[in-house]
Amino acid sequence: MNPLTPRRIYRGLKRRYLQKFSSAKNFASYLYYLSFGRKINWMNPEDLNQWINWLEFNTDTTQWVRLADKYAVREYISEKGFNDILVPLLNVWDNPDEISFDGLPDKFVLKMNNGSGDVRIISDKKSADLFEIKSYFRKMFSHRFGLDSAEPHYTKINPVVIAEELLDVSKQDSESMSLIDYKFWCFNGQPYCCFVCSDRTKDSLTIDLYTANEQWERIDERNINYDKVHLKATKNMPRPKCISKMLDIASKLSEGFPQIRVDFYEVGGSVYFGELTLTSACGRMNYFTDKFLKEMGERCRIGYSEIN
């Protein structure tokens, strides 16, 4: 644990002050500065992180609220004609005290619709502690997600708990102890690259980067900053069997957005929708190099110009 130096104490106090008394934009600026040691160029965004922040505070984000909502986005996906890629919904509760296992299968997933990583995997409901689960989601309800991260569109989502079918990790074509996330970065309908996350644990995950096309070629690993959390892949990830469908859907879902990330899973030879993300890592991604972030920032600039 890092010692509490005067500098760390000052930064912590300033962070709490800005979060409580300043605007979300000023708070986002400070969080960005703490992450990278430089300011956001609000007049002329320089990379993808800065563009994400700029879009959050300088454009109409009304639709972001719906798309970031893991429950409401299901309707959006259906409207686009892709109901077949939705993970089957089992139940939804707008009060954590009403969560019940009645009628649910032995295995399923519980998660918040407005959070990040707030997932409980129930592999055997007979042995699951319903009291503890209700307590956990009660805490999630009491926390207004988005305030701590300076993502105001999340604060406008009405929280619910949803139960979904548990996808079988063993039915993936590629080896991974967790579901493999195929995260496609798209710019106004153009998939640009695929960020692949696998072997996810509580403390780390393996990451890799591929071209978002039929060729599925590994992108230079020097575009990634590896650390204790983001681990380097030791072998290539096989080309998804459903790559054509993923690319087609990602293209159609991302039309009209300067930048957006479209996530998929591939289980049992079928594509499943993961989520849509407009503020990846809160606009403070540190796992890509400055060079690659600037490269994607330029694609975002082009996408924004095309739309506007």
C-alpha positions in Angstrom: 0.0 0.0 0.0 1.3 3.4 -0.9 2.1 5.7 2.1 -0.1 8.7 2.7 2.3 11.5 1.7 1.2 15.2 1.9 0.9 15.2 -1.9 -1.4 12.2 -1.9 -3.5 13.7 0.9 -3.8 16.9 -1.1 -4.8 15.1 -4.2 -7.4 13.0 -2.4 -8.9 16.1 -0.8 -9.0 18.0 -4.1 -10.6 15.1 -5.8 -13.4 14.9 -3.2 -13.9 18.6 -3.3 -14.1 18.8 -7.2 -16.5 15.8 -7.2 -18.8 17.4 -4.7 -18.7 21.1 -5.6 -17.4 21.5 -9.1 -18.8 20.6 -12.5 -18.5 17.1 -13.9 -16.3 18.5 -16.7 -13.8 20.1 -14.3 -13.8 16.8 -12.3 -13.1 14.9 -15.5 -10.3 17.2 -16.3 -8.7 16.6 -12.9 -9.0 12.8 -13.2 -7.4 12.9 -16.6 -4.6 15.0 -15.2 -4.0 12.6 -12.4 -3.9 9.7 -14.9 -1.5 11.2 -17.5 0.1 14.3 -16.0 -1.2 16.6 -18.7 -4.4 18.5 -19.4 -7.1 17.7 -21.8 -7.0 19.9 -24.9 -10.6 20.9 -24.9 -10.2 23.1 -27.9 -8.6 20.5 -30.1 -8.7 16.9 -28.7 -5.4 15.1 -29.4 -6.2 11.4 -28.9 -9.1 9.0 -28.3 -9.2 9.6 -24.5 -9.5 13.3 -25.0 -12.1 12.9 -27.7 -14.2 10.7 -25.4 -14.2 13.4 -22.8 -14.8 16.1 -25.4 -17.9 14.2 -26.7 -19.2 13.6 -23.2 -19.3 17.3 -22.4 -19.8 19.0 -25.8 -22.4 17.0 -27.6 -25.9 15.7 -27.0 -25.5 12.5 -25.0 -29.2 11.8 -24.5 -28.9 8.6 -26.5 -25.9 7.5 -24.5 -28.1 7.0 -21.5 -30.1 4.4 -23.3 -27.1 2.7 -24.9 -25.1 2.5 -21.7 -28.1 0.9 -19.9 -27.5 -2.8 -20.1 -31.3 -3.4 -19.9 -32.6 -0.6 -22.1 -30.0 -1.3 -24.8 -31.7 -4.6 -25.5 -34.6 -2.8 -27.0 -32.2 -0.8 -29.2 -30.5 -3.9 -30.4 -33.9 -5.4 -31.3 -34.9 -2.3 -33.1 -31.8 -2.6 -35.3 -33.0 -6.2 -36.2 -30.5 -8.1 -34.1 -32.7 -9.7 -31.5 -31.1 -13.1 -32.2 -27.8 -12.0 -30.7 -29.2 -11.0 -27.3 -28.3 -13.2 -24.3 -31.7 -14.6 -23.1 -33.2 -12.5 -20.4 -34.5 -14.4 -17.4 -35.9 -11.7 -15.1 -35.4 -8.0 -14.0 -36.0 -6.3 -10.7 -36.1 -2.6 -9.9 -35.6 -3.3 -6.2 -32.8 -5.6 -4.9 -35.0 -6.8 -2.1 -37.3 -8.4 -4.6 -34.6 -10.6 -6.2 -35.8 -14.2 -6.2 -34.4 -17.4 -7.5 -37.9 -18.8 -8.2 -38.2 -19.9 -11.8 -34.6 -19.4 -12.6 -32.3 -22.2 -13.9 -29.5 -23.7 -11.8 -27.0 -21.4 -13.5 -27.4 -17.8 -14.4 -25.9 -14.3 -14.2 -27.0 -11.3 -12.1 -25.8 -7.8 -12.9 -26.6 -4.2 -12.6 -27.7 -2.4 -15.7 -25.8 0.8 -14.9 -22.4 -0.4 -13.7 -19.1 -1.9 -14.8 -18.1 -5.3 -13.6 -21.1 -5.6 -11.2 -21.7 -9.2 -12.1 -22.5 -12.2 -10.0 -22.2 -15.6 -11.6 -24.5 -18.1 -10.0 -23.2 -21.6 -10.9 -25.5 -23.4 -8.4 -28.4 -21.5 -7.1 -29.0 -24.1 -4.4 -25.7 -23.2 -2.7 -26.0 -19.4 -3.5 -26.5 -17.1 -0.6 -29.6 -15.1 -1.6 -29.3 -12.8 1.5 -25.7 -11.9 0.7 -26.6 -11.3 -3.0 -29.5 -9.0 -2.0 -27.1 -7.1 0.3 -24.5 -6.8 -2.4 -27.0 -5.3 -4.9 -28.5 -3.1 -2.2 -25.1 -1.5 -1.9 -24.9 -1.1 -5.7 -28.3 0.7 -5.7 -27.1 3.1 -3.0 -24.1 4.1 -5.1 -24.8 6.5 -7.9 -22.6 5.1 -10.6 -20.9 7.7 -12.8 -20.2 10.3 -10.1 -16.9 8.9 -9.1 -15.7 8.5 -12.7 -17.1 11.8 -14.2 -19.4 10.0 -16.6 -22.6 12.0 -16.1 -24.7 10.0 -18.6 -24.5 7.0 -16.3 -26.1 9.0 -13.4 -29.2 9.3 -15.5 -29.8 5.6 -15.7 -32.6 4.1 -13.5 -30.9 1.2 -11.8 -32.3 -2.4 -12.1 -30.9 -5.9 -11.5 -31.2 -8.2 -14.4 -30.8 -12.0 -14.6 -29.5 -13.5 -17.9 -28.6 -16.9 -19.1 -25.1 -18.0 -18.2 -23.1 -18.6 -21.4 -21.0 -21.7 -21.3 -17.3 -20.9 -21.4 -16.5 -24.5 -22.4 -18.4 -24.0 -25.7 -16.0 -21.4 -27.0 -13.7 -22.4 -29.9 -10.7 -20.7 -28.2 -9.2 -21.6 -24.9 -10.0 -19.1 -22.0 -11.0 -19.5 -18.4 -13.5 -16.7 -19.0 -15.7 -15.5 -21.8 -13.7 -14.0 -24.6 -14.6 -10.4 -25.2 -14.3 -9.2 -28.8 -14.4 -5.5 -28.5 -14.7 -3.7 -31.8 -13.7 0.0 -31.9 -15.8 1.7 -34.5 -15.9 5.2 -36.0 -19.2 6.2 -37.6 -20.0 2.7 -38.9 -16.4 1.7 -39.6 -14.9 -1.0 -37.4 -11.3 -0.1 -37.0 -9.7 -2.7 -34.6 -10.7 -5.5 -32.3 -9.5 -5.5 -28.7 -9.6 -9.1 -27.4 -9.8 -9.8 -23.7 -9.5 -13.3 -22.3 -8.6 -15.3 -19.2 -10.2 -12.6 -17.0 -9.7 -13.0 -13.3 -10.4 -10.7 -10.3 -7.0 -9.2 -10.7 -6.0 -9.4 -14.3 -6.9 -10.2 -17.9 -5.0 -11.1 -21.1 -5.3 -8.6 -23.9 -4.5 -8.5 -27.6 -5.3 -6.4 -30.7 -6.4 -7.5 -34.1 -7.5 -5.9 -37.4 -11.3 -5.5 -37.7 -11.6 -7.3 -41.0 -11.9 -10.8 -42.5 -8.1 -11.2 -42.5 -8.0 -11.0 -38.7 -4.3 -10.1 -38.4 -2.6 -9.3 -35.2 -1.7 -5.6 -34.8 1.7 -4.7 -33.6 1.9 -5.4 -29.9 3.9 -2.3 -29.4 0.6 -0.4 -29.5 -0.2 -1.9 -26.1 1.0 -1.0 -22.6 1.2 -4.3 -20.7 1.3 -4.3 -16.9 0.3 -6.5 -13.9 -3.3 -6.1 -14.8 -3.2 -6.2 -18.6 -1.2 -9.3 -19.5 0.4 -10.1 -22.8 -1.1 -12.9 -24.9 1.4 -15.8 -25.4 -0.3 -17.0 -28.6 -2.5 -15.7 -31.3 -6.2 -15.7 -30.8 -7.9 -17.8 -33.6 -10.1 -15.9 -36.0 -13.7 -16.0 -34.8 -15.9 -18.2 -36.9 -18.6 -15.5 -36.9 -16.2 -12.6 -37.8 -18.3 -11.6 -40.8 -21.5 -11.3 -38.7 -19.6 -9.4 -36.0 -18.3 -6.9 -38.5 -21.7 -6.4 -40.1 -23.5 -5.9 -36.8 -20.7 -3.6 -35.4 -20.9 -1.5 -38.6 -24.6 -1.0 -38.4 -24.8 -0.4 -34.6 -22.0 2.2 -34.8 -23.5 4.3 -37.6 -23.9 7.9 -36.5 -21.4 7.7 -33.6 -18.0 9.4 -33.9 -16.6 6.6 -31.8 -18.2 3.6 -30.0 -17.1 0.2 -28.8 -19.3 -2.8 -29.8 -18.6 -5.9 -27.7 -19.5 -9.5 -28.6 -19.0 -13.1 -27.4 -18.9 -16.2 -29.6 -20.2 -19.3 -27.8 -21.3 -22.6 -29.5 -20.8 -21.1 -32.9 -23.2 -18.2 -32.3 -22.6 -14.5 -31.7 -23.9 -12.9 -28.5 -24.1 -9.2 -27.8 -22.0 -7.9 -24.9 -22.5 -4.2 -24.6 -22.1 -0.8 -26.2 -19.5 1.5 -24.6 -19.1 5.2 -25.4 -16.7 6.0 -22.6 -14.2 3.2 -22.5 -12.2 3.2 -19.2 -13.9 6.6 -18.5 -11.9 8.2 -21.3 -8.7 7.4 -19.4 -7.4 4.3 -21.2 -3.8 3.5 -20.2 -3.4 0.2 -21.9 -2.9 1.7 -25.3 0.2 3.7 -26.2 0.1 7.4 -26.9 0.8 6.7 -30.5 -2.1 4.3 -30.9 -4.5 6.6 -28.9 -3.6 9.5 -31.3 -4.2 7.2 -34.3 -7.6 6.3 -33.1 -8.3 9.9 -32.1 -7.8 10.9 -35.7 -10.3 8.3 -36.8 -12.7 9.8 -34.2 -12.1 13.3 -35.6 -12.9 12.1 -39.1 -16.0 10.3 -37.9 -17.2 13.4 -36.1 -16.6 15.5 -39.2 -18.6 13.1 -41.4 -21.5 13.2 -39.0 -21.5 17.0 -38.5 
